[in-house]
Amino acid sequence: MIYRKNREQSDRKTHPLVGLLLFVISIILLLTTGFFGLIYGIFYTLIKRGFRGLGEFLLQIAISIDQLGNVLMQHLLNLLWIKKGGYAFGNRDETISSALGRNKRNDTLSGFGKAVDAFLDWIDPNHSLNSIDYYIEPTDQIIEAVSWVHLKDGRILGSRSEGNDRYYIPGGKPLEGEGKHEAVVRETKEEMGVSLKAESIEFLGVFEAQADGQPPGILVRLSCYTALYSGDLKPSSEVREIVWLTYSDRHLVAPADQLVFDFLYQRGTLK
């Protein structure tokens, strides 16, 4: 998985003619310089870093080609490899294998897509699932969210908002320009009335599933953190009740939260 230092940004709009011109220029540059760049890169990495360096260089090229294919063939792959409502191919920052893995996990592959995935698994076991990249640029199909995971006596803190039957792990969506640590601190304060201690915040994991209440194919990417806190837990005006849940309550929470429950239960920290 590729971690990015800079903040994720959405694509900016551009004039169609500019897009066409840049496409033509990129093709010309690839055809006129690509071969020489490849040959030089092979000898350079081989001399400087040996066969390991050469392998890493070629892997980078393979990933870039895979990302290109995800954009170039997106409409054909969306037609042939996934069911209606599946996670769409086409994110320029994502590989074909990553999008294939998301659809496999969500059971939205078509028969053709399953056959392709089975072939890849034969070559490299669990290839598509292991290729899922949680650090791709945001798209309209992925909702970023953060959660504070707090356990006590084998139970996990949850809440339910007014007019909702589901329970949720405390958290929400980051504001524009807001970091994930800042977001989880703010959301926890707004919902639970407590202040997380910044120095104690630890990353737990990323969990991705169908977004609750959204059309099929829209996913939520939930970044979860643990942290100590100060203050007394109390529901805010937007929270109807605060509860302590066990693994037996898994069916009462949203799909992404269910994955968190599975993770904690397997670790033995959730009863």
Secondary structure as UniProt FT lines:
FT   HELIX           16..72
FT   HELIX           74..80
FT   TURN            84..85
FT   TURN            92..93
FT   HELIX           96..105
FT   TURN            106..107
FT   HELIX           111..123
FT   TURN            125..126
FT   HELIX           127..131
FT   TURN            134..135
FT   TURN            140..141
FT   STRAND          142..148
FT   STRAND          151..152
FT   TURN            153..154
FT   STRAND          155..161
FT   TURN            162..163
FT   STRAND          167..168
FT   STRAND          171..172
FT   TURN            176..177
FT   HELIX           180..192
FT   STRAND          195..196
FT   HELIX           198..200
FT   STRAND          202..210
FT   TURN            212..213
FT   TURN            216..217
FT   STRAND          219..226
FT   STRAND          229..230
FT   TURN            237..238
FT   STRAND          239..245
FT   HELIX           247..252
FT   HELIX           255..267
//
